[in-house]
Amino acid sequence: MSANLKYLSLGILVFQTTSLVLTMRYSRTLKEEGPRYLSSTAVVIAELLKILACVLLVYKDSKCNLRTLNRVLHDEILNKPMETLKLAIPSGIYTLQNNLLYVALSNLDAATYQVTYQLKILTTALFSVSMLSKKLGVYQWLSLVILMTGVAFVQWPSDSQATAAKEHSAGSQFVGLIAVLIACFSSGFAGVYFEKILKETKQSVWIRNIQLGFFGSIFGLMGVYIYDGEQLSKNGFFQGYNKLTWIVVVLQCLFLRSRPCNSSYFPIWL
């Protein structure tokens, strides 16, 4: 039963991640009349939905009692300001990462993006060794070398890329590659940092995700008004939103809820 549950979880994770990448890529390249939705606003909406989902989970753990929920949120968040502020660092990095993923998928095809983004396993390993003093064996390092080799081969120019070049220029591919590489490093650092915080405190993952979502929403809104303020004033916050956009946002929300796995999946994979 335990093995079946693991395979089921793996299958759901693969479906969730793959569907997120494909729908996000399609939504960023689909040609429609009118303005395209702002990726920065999609990140903010996903953070708010994540907060709502985590609050509902804490409410369930509180035996569906509003008073208990209010007390838990007050005691664990408001009464522990320093513990809450610790989450500002990974939250800001995650917000940057999520915006970079939109940039990467706007400039790279889904397959190249998906393979290259797996470098986050390597960055997570390096940060785990340096920050958490984890020790990796020979086979583990060999696996990471094979991963790097695979990513290098994916990026190696070939004749088959002539067709892809019609869709993306060399400059846009470079932008996409840089965006996904920065996202890999930010994912690795933030994931390990978050794992370090979880190990040092007794707060639940759901409380921590609420704290992450709170700061993520603030940083996200700052990004919206700094980088997309002009478009926002012209066409509004929900410009270009359609059913596909909301599917992307919901999938991203589910993906964000599993953010602690950015660091946790690596020890399990080992």
Secondary structure, DSSP 8 states (H G I E B T S, - for coil): -HHHHHHHHHHHHHHHHHHHHHHHHHHHH---SS----HHHHHHHHHHHHHHHHHHHHHHHTTT-HHHHHHHHIIIIIT-HHHHHTTHHHHHHHHHHHHHHHHHHHHS-HHHHHHHTTHHHHHHHHHHHHHS-----HHHHHHHHHHHHHHHHHHS--TTHHHHHHHS-HHHHHHHHHHHHHHHHHHHHHHHHHHHHHHH----HHHHHHHHHHHHHHHHHHHHHHHSHHHHHHH-TTTT--HHHHHHHHHHHHHHHTTTHHHHHHHHH-
